[in-house]
Amino acid sequence: MLFKIILSGHLEFGTDRTFDLVLNMFQQRAETYYKNDILLKPIDIFISEKSMLDIPRVIIPTAPEKSWRNTVHLLETISQYAVAGNIGAWKLDNGALVEHAFLEPKGDKTAVQSYLRGRELLVQGQQTEARDALSAAIEKFTRHALAYERRGYVNYKLGNVNDALYDFSKSIDIYPHSPDAYMGRAIVRLHQKSYAAAASDLDMAIKTSIPHQPIHWRARRMKGECHVELNEYAKAEFELKLVTNKTFNTNDSNAAWQPTAYYNYGRALYGNGKFKEAFQAADKARNLAVEPSADMLQFVHTAAEKAGVSKGR
């Protein structure tokens, strides 16, 4: 059976010595253990001048199960020699996600352990401690894009908006193919009501992610909302139509945001003069919302009047 495979991410090895070790290991294992049944070629992914492995995005239209398994196993092995980074791998069958692998270093290097500890502390809500741990990871390895990105979220939560903006921008400068840093900077710019700049970052979050990642749809929804605020209704309609046509699993955080997406989709349609469709979207938002906001209810009424519907039921 053949599958579509998507690979994306990067691994930083820190030193030329470690990089050379990993490159040789990759080549030897690919030939000896896996009989070259690997979906990646070393020349395409290893960057010697930066001592890193870089896979901005690789799409293999058809690949057998064995090739997928071999590739994931080999990437998992070499990831443990890295000091920073991660790799995502997706296996699809006729567009449906069959398997997902997330590979990252978990060894005893100080930068690795400090980052993992900081990320866990952030999840636990221990913001100050998380910032200290992430700063320690950065001090140990200055190209730790993920530590900068996570610290950006910590600083934002702590109200240090300028520091958060610096951290997200630094993460992007180091590794410009990660959607999370663009999302983080967009959140800061939304906080500053810089809607055009936020929309630009969200566009990059869309381009650097894939539709099987929740962040892809979150970025589309938020980008659509930015366009509504900028009165760019055609652009808003395009993004929000995609989002509202998508069915999310209940465990996907995007599911809870569908009422908001429909509400803003209605606003975009209204701005484009499509009043009947605007009412339908607004009514859908009202029906989906657990507690519709006053603004949402007012918009349902306004759209109903404009569409000639009796008070939106």
Buried (B, 14 or more C-beta within 10 A) or exposed (E): EEBBBBBBBBBBBBEEEBBBBBBEBBBEBBEEEBEEBBBBEBEEBBEEEBBBBBBBBBEBEEBBEEBBBBBBBBBBBBBBBBBBBBBBBBBBEEEEEBBEBEBBBEEEBEBBBBBBBBBEBBEEEBBEBBBBBBBBBBEBBEBBBBBBBBBBBBBBBBEBBEBBBBBBBBBBEBBEBBBBBBBBBBBBBBEEEBBEBBBBBBBBBBEBBBEBBBBBBBBBBBBBBBBBBBEBBEBBBBBBBBBBEBEBEEEBEBBEBBBBBBBBBBBBBBBBEBBBBBBBBBBBBBEBBEEBBEEBBEBBBBBBBBBEBEEBE
